[in-house]
């Protein structure tokens, strides 16, 4: 029915959001990593928990690594300013 297609459309929109986050994260780690992580977790908790099965864990791991790189960059710039 229409509820299922609404679910499919929302899942697809969230997948596009985490792909956009991946693209953004190459330049802006914080913005891209956050968008990616929020989209994939929203999809996992509200649309389809199986999205995180096996290779589905790669997008959230990638997002966390981008956020970690952003955090490391902040730490090194703070250490240089001391």
Backbone as CSV, one residue per row, in Angstrom:
resi,resn,N_x,N_y,N_z,CA_x,CA_y,CA_z,C_x,C_y,C_z
1,UNK,0.812,-1.200,0.000,0.000,0.000,0.000,0.855,1.263,0.000
2,UNK,0.208,2.368,0.250,0.909,3.653,0.214,1.856,3.804,1.399
3,UNK,1.568,3.140,2.534,2.465,3.220,3.686,3.809,2.583,3.353
4,UNK,3.760,1.453,2.657,5.014,0.786,2.288,5.839,1.644,1.335
5,UNK,5.189,2.256,0.359,5.940,3.094,-0.566,6.473,4.339,0.143
6,UNK,5.749,4.843,1.137,6.228,5.979,1.928,7.493,5.556,2.695
7,UNK,7.466,4.350,3.266,8.632,3.796,3.956,9.813,3.692,3.002
8,UNK,9.551,3.184,1.797,10.614,3.038,0.803,11.197,4.392,0.411
9,UNK,10.320,5.360,0.211,10.791,6.700,-0.172,11.621,7.341,0.934
10,UNK,11.184,7.182,2.178,11.931,7.736,3.304,13.285,7.044,3.442
11,UNK,13.297,5.723,3.292,14.558,4.985,3.347,15.511,5.425,2.248
12,UNK,14.989,5.647,1.048,15.819,6.097,-0.061,16.353,7.502,0.192
13,UNK,15.494,8.391,0.725,15.924,9.763,1.035,17.029,9.749,2.091
14,UNK,16.904,8.882,3.092,17.941,8.787,4.122,19.240,8.227,3.543
15,UNK,19.129,7.282,2.621,20.333,6.753,1.975,21.020,7.864,1.177
16,UNK,20.250,8.671,0.465,20.828,9.804,-0.255,21.481,10.784,0.711
17,UNK,20.861,10.968,1.891,21.419,11.896,2.882,22.771,11.396,3.376
18,UNK,22.900,10.086,3.630,24.213,9.640,4.104,25.238,9.611,2.994
19,UNK,24.815,9.439,1.768,25.765,9.562,0.656,26.207,11.020,0.481
20,UNK,25.284,11.950,0.644,25.638,13.369,0.607,26.596,13.695,1.755
21,UNK,26.328,13.132,2.926,27.223,13.323,4.065,28.623,12.807,3.773
22,UNK,28.702,11.678,3.092,30.003,11.126,2.718,30.748,12.095,1.806
23,UNK,30.048,12.653,0.839,30.676,13.619,-0.073,31.112,14.878,0.675
24,UNK,30.263,15.376,1.560,30.595,16.575,2.327,31.781,16.345,3.257
25,UNK,31.873,15.137,3.794,32.903,14.846,4.791,34.315,14.889,4.218
26,UNK,34.470,14.766,2.907,35.809,14.875,2.321,36.389,16.259,2.557
27,UNK,35.500,17.277,2.613,35.934,18.656,2.814,35.680,19.125,4.245
28,UNK,34.495,18.810,4.761,34.077,19.243,6.102,33.717,18.010,6.913
29,UNK,34.705,17.506,7.676,34.514,16.254,8.402,33.347,16.309,9.388
30,UNK,33.231,17.414,10.127,32.186,17.497,11.148,30.794,17.472,10.524
31,UNK,30.549,18.336,9.547,29.223,18.416,8.929,28.872,17.111,8.211
32,UNK,29.794,16.605,7.405,29.521,15.388,6.645,29.377,14.170,7.529
33,UNK,30.273,14.020,8.487,30.211,12.869,9.387,28.947,12.863,10.222
34,UNK,28.539,14.048,10.681,27.318,14.150,11.483,26.091,13.814,10.640
35,UNK,26.009,14.392,9.434,24.872,14.102,8.547,24.802,12.617,8.240
36,UNK,25.947,12.044,7.923,26.014,10.626,7.595,25.547,9.755,8.756
37,UNK,26.079,10.031,9.936,25.744,9.227,11.107,24.276,9.373,11.486
38,UNK,23.754,10.594,11.452,22.349,10.799,11.809,21.421,10.108,10.809
39,UNK,21.743,10.194,9.527,20.887,9.566,8.504,20.894,8.047,8.632
40,UNK,22.066,7.453,8.804,22.132,5.987,8.866,21.495,5.473,10.156
41,UNK,21.676,6.187,11.269,21.051,5.745,12.522,19.539,5.937,12.492
42,UNK,19.069,7.014,11.855,17.622,7.205,11.692,17.041,6.075,10.863
43,UNK,17.730,5.727,9.793,17.270,4.631,8.940,17.258,3.321,9.717
44,UNK,18.301,3.076,10.514,18.399,1.817,11.254,17.326,1.710,12.341
45,UNK,17.063,2.807,13.055,16.124,2.737,14.169,14.666,2.853,13.747
46,UNK,14.379,3.594,12.676,12.980,3.861,12.335,12.495,3.197,11.046
47,UNK,13.398,2.824,10.145,12.969,2.273,8.865,13.281,0.785,8.772
48,UNK,14.574,0.446,8.862,14.982,-0.941,8.643,16.255,-1.245,9.439
49,UNK,16.128,-1.944,10.565,17.316,-2.245,11.370,18.331,-3.126,10.636
50,UNK,17.886,-3.862,9.622,18.801,-4.745,8.890,19.781,-3.970,8.023
51,UNK,19.597,-2.643,7.919,20.509,-1.821,7.130,21.921,-1.881,7.712
52,UNK,22.046,-2.244,8.984,23.354,-2.322,9.632,23.955,-3.727,9.593
53,UNK,23.288,-4.667,8.927,23.829,-6.023,8.822,25.079,-6.046,7.952
54,UNK,26.023,-6.843,8.327,27.289,-7.108,7.627,27.931,-5.844,7.059
55,UNK,27.957,-5.669,5.737,28.627,-4.511,5.141,27.897,-3.203,5.419
56,UNK,26.682,-3.275,5.907,25.935,-2.081,6.276,26.562,-1.319,7.435
57,UNK,27.506,-1.959,8.123,28.208,-1.281,9.212,29.265,-0.310,8.687
58,UNK,29.635,-0.416,7.409,30.674,0.467,6.870,30.304,1.956,6.890
59,UNK,29.088,2.356,6.495,28.772,3.795,6.542,28.872,4.405,7.948
60,UNK,28.291,3.780,8.998,28.444,4.420,10.309,29.886,4.413,10.808
61,UNK,30.640,3.367,10.497,32.053,3.329,10.892,32.806,4.452,10.183
62,UNK,32.523,4.642,8.900,33.161,5.716,8.135,32.812,7.072,8.731
63,UNK,31.538,7.261,9.085,31.106,8.532,9.678,31.840,8.788,10.993
64,UNK,31.958,7.766,11.829,32.656,7.915,13.106,34.130,8.245,12.860
65,UNK,34.735,7.637,11.850,36.136,7.933,11.542,36.307,9.381,11.068
66,UNK,35.358,9.885,10.267,35.422,11.295,9.857,35.317,12.211,11.070
67,UNK,34.404,11.888,11.991,34.260,12.699,13.201,35.527,12.628,14.058
68,UNK,36.150,11.454,14.111,37.396,11.294,14.854,38.517,12.125,14.222
69,UNK,38.579,12.131,12.900,39.583,12.953,12.206,39.358,14.435,12.487
70,UNK,38.093,14.869,12.495,37.782,16.256,12.822,38.260,16.576,14.238
71,UNK,37.976,15.668,15.181,38.366,15.868,16.576,39.892,15.925,16.707
72,UNK,40.600,15.032,15.999,42.070,15.048,16.039,42.612,16.364,15.499
73,UNK,42.014,16.869,14.435,42.433,18.150,13.869,42.256,19.287,14.847
74,UNK,41.168,19.252,15.594,40.942,20.289,16.618,41.972,20.168,17.722
75,UNK,42.305,18.948,18.126,43.280,18.756,19.198,44.657,19.276,18.786
76,UNK,45.053,18.979,17.559,46.379,19.410,17.113,46.441,20.937,16.941
77,UNK,45.336,21.555,16.491,45.353,23.019,16.341,45.334,23.696,17.707
78,UNK,44.696,23.084,18.684,44.703,23.644,20.041,46.089,23.499,20.657
79,UNK,46.752,22.381,20.396,48.091,22.159,20.950,49.099,23.144,20.331
80,UNK,48.925,23.455,19.045,49.840,24.395,18.376,49.639,25.817,18.886
81,UNK,48.431,26.143,19.319,48.167,27.517,19.758,48.628,27.756,21.195
82,UNK,49.044,26.713,21.897,49.518,26.887,23.286,50.924,27.435,23.324
